[in-house]
């Protein structure tokens, strides 16, 4: 397995959110605070364990400066890359 920097998102079935967050220089803790969710919840979203509610997806879209459609695509199984 290749070495990862602490700022690199771990390989994920839903990489878009983590990649966008890291590209903006936002930590999981900062994203969680902005979206009023726990750091653990952010971790589970990025790991593909959870799918956000529309309310949380909207907060994520705003925090990461992307459209709600983009967030929806991140969590749609048909758009995942293998």
C-alpha positions as CSV (number, residue, x, y, z in Angstrom):
1,X,0.0,0.0,0.0
2,X,1.4,3.4,-0.9
3,X,2.3,5.8,1.9
4,X,-0.2,8.6,2.5
5,X,0.3,12.0,4.0
6,X,-1.9,12.9,6.9
7,X,-3.7,15.4,4.7
8,X,-4.5,12.8,2.0
9,X,-8.0,11.3,2.1
10,X,-7.8,7.6,2.5
11,X,-9.0,5.6,-0.5
12,X,-12.8,5.8,-0.4
13,X,-15.8,4.5,-2.4
14,X,-16.9,8.1,-2.3
15,X,-13.7,10.1,-2.9
16,X,-15.2,13.3,-4.2
17,X,-16.0,14.8,-0.8
18,X,-12.7,14.1,0.8
19,X,-10.7,15.2,-2.2
20,X,-12.6,18.5,-2.4
21,X,-12.2,19.1,1.3
22,X,-8.5,18.5,1.2
23,X,-8.1,20.6,-1.9
24,X,-9.6,23.5,0.0
25,X,-7.3,22.9,3.0
26,X,-10.3,22.2,5.2
27,X,-9.9,19.6,8.0
28,X,-12.6,17.1,9.0
29,X,-12.9,19.0,12.2
30,X,-13.5,22.3,10.4
31,X,-16.0,20.8,8.0
32,X,-17.9,19.2,10.9
33,X,-18.1,22.5,12.8
34,X,-19.3,24.3,9.7
35,X,-22.0,21.7,9.0
36,X,-22.9,21.3,12.7
37,X,-22.1,17.5,12.6
38,X,-19.6,15.4,14.4
39,X,-16.1,14.7,13.2
40,X,-17.0,11.0,13.3
41,X,-19.9,11.6,11.0
42,X,-17.7,13.4,8.5
43,X,-15.3,10.4,8.7
44,X,-18.1,7.9,8.1
45,X,-19.4,10.0,5.1
46,X,-15.9,10.1,3.5
47,X,-15.5,6.3,4.2
48,X,-18.8,5.6,2.4
49,X,-20.4,4.2,5.6
50,X,-23.2,6.8,5.6
51,X,-25.2,8.8,3.1
52,X,-26.1,12.4,4.2
53,X,-29.6,13.6,4.7
54,X,-30.6,16.5,2.3
55,X,-30.1,19.0,5.2
56,X,-26.5,17.8,5.8
57,X,-25.8,17.4,2.1
58,X,-26.9,21.1,1.6
59,X,-24.6,22.2,4.4
60,X,-21.7,20.2,2.9
61,X,-22.4,21.7,-0.5
62,X,-22.2,25.2,1.0
63,X,-19.1,24.5,3.1
64,X,-17.2,23.0,0.1
65,X,-18.5,25.5,-2.4
66,X,-20.1,23.0,-4.7
67,X,-23.7,22.4,-5.9
68,X,-26.1,20.1,-4.1
69,X,-26.1,18.1,-7.4
70,X,-22.3,17.6,-7.0
71,X,-22.8,16.3,-3.4
72,X,-25.5,14.0,-4.6
73,X,-23.3,12.6,-7.3
74,X,-20.6,11.9,-4.7
75,X,-23.0,9.6,-2.8
76,X,-24.7,7.9,-5.8
77,X,-23.4,4.4,-6.3
78,X,-23.7,4.6,-10.1
79,X,-21.1,7.4,-10.2
80,X,-18.5,5.6,-8.1
81,X,-15.2,4.7,-9.7
82,X,-13.8,1.3,-9.1
